[in-house]
């Protein structure tokens, strides 16, 4: 579904991503893990068309999207939930969801809109209770649910999540990852970047470890969780501990 080949990206003269190659197959959950400054968010923004790449190739559904505009990518079914959520704080929950469906139009789209809204209210009951409330008044966890729901309104084929657990209480993090797993079981393909290595790899089909803009490890989620280097660097567990 998504294929990235030898992708590099620079901020001025500073190269941030170095020959990054990875793939995401249909109905997978793929996690990109790494510490702050490893290039995770930059990588997602380059895939989303928000940052221009220096070299390499990105293809989505067998189409070269390396230099494609972000709005066109959303129309193709590639949607991102940004780090920090970035909902519209002055708009109601319902209006935020309407904004997520801006790529849709027409009578058929309206019927699909209502169907999707109901699915999302079933998935996130609290959003239905808060649908008239301004987004900025929601808790952090509720805003994360709204950000995910807003992206789902565009009917993505691939959902990209940037640090979905950031700033959330452990119980809310558990619920968010449970929701991601539920969406995947419904057939949605997911690519996420996360600092919570344990939680993200535990639900992932495959994972990649990113360090200083380079892919240094890859494997199934369980393989990476069992990897001694991952344990030492990301989980704070020494060998033989």
Buried (B, 14 or more C-beta within 10 A) or exposed (E): BBBBBEBBBBEEEEBBBBBBBBBBEEBBBBBBBBBEEBBBBBBBBBBBBBBEBBBBBBBBBEEEBBEBEBEEBBBBBBBBBBBBBEBBEEBBBBBBBBBBBEBBEEEEBEEBBEEBBEEBBEBBEBBBEBBEBBBEEBEEBBBBBBBBBBBBBBBBBBBBBBBBBBEBEEEBBEBBBEBBBEBBEEEBBBBBBBBBBEBBBBBBBBBBBBBEBBBBBBBEBBBBBEBEEBBEBBBEEEEEE
